[in-house]
Amino acid sequence: PYAGPATFARIDAHPISILPLGEGWLVAAHGEAFIAGPGFTATNRFLVLDASGKVVRTIAAPEARFLNGMAMLGDGRVLAADSILGRIWELDVPSGALVPW
């Protein structure tokens, strides 16, 4: 029988997008809720979670404004859509480098 939803991870951010990594997950998130107003656009970040849901790394994305979709390129590189800027970002997860794609 279906037991209902369960909490996988508790994070200190508002998740927008999630992507599986080999041994865990990558979450694009904002530091503030949308109802806080435009301030949420200045708090973008990526969170790397291990397989148990524990945050093991935070990668700041201060130039991004609304990270709302991701796709794996390979070799630890991820594309992330930024719908406010109309830009695609390339994130190198191992180094934390974030550049326009």
Phi, psi and omega in degrees: 000149179287125183265358181093179183290153178229150178279124178270317183212149173246123181233155180267057182193173178252106184291141179243319183216148179225142182222132178289136170251164184315309183244020181180218187217151172245128181241127170269132187212165174244153180278345181229154179290154178302326183291350178287350181095198187293353179299335182297338183288346181262007186235031181288145178199164172247138177243131175260121180251143174280181184298338180271354180098004179279133177288121180251348180197145173238132178242113180291147177226065188295337180273342180286156182239327179201088180280110186226024175182142182222154175216141180279129173269325184120167180054034179077009179257138183230142171262136179231128179279140177237098188285338177285316179279344185067041186228151171252129177258145172251121179252124171267103187299314181301320182268339184083005181289133179232118182223154173300141183270000000 
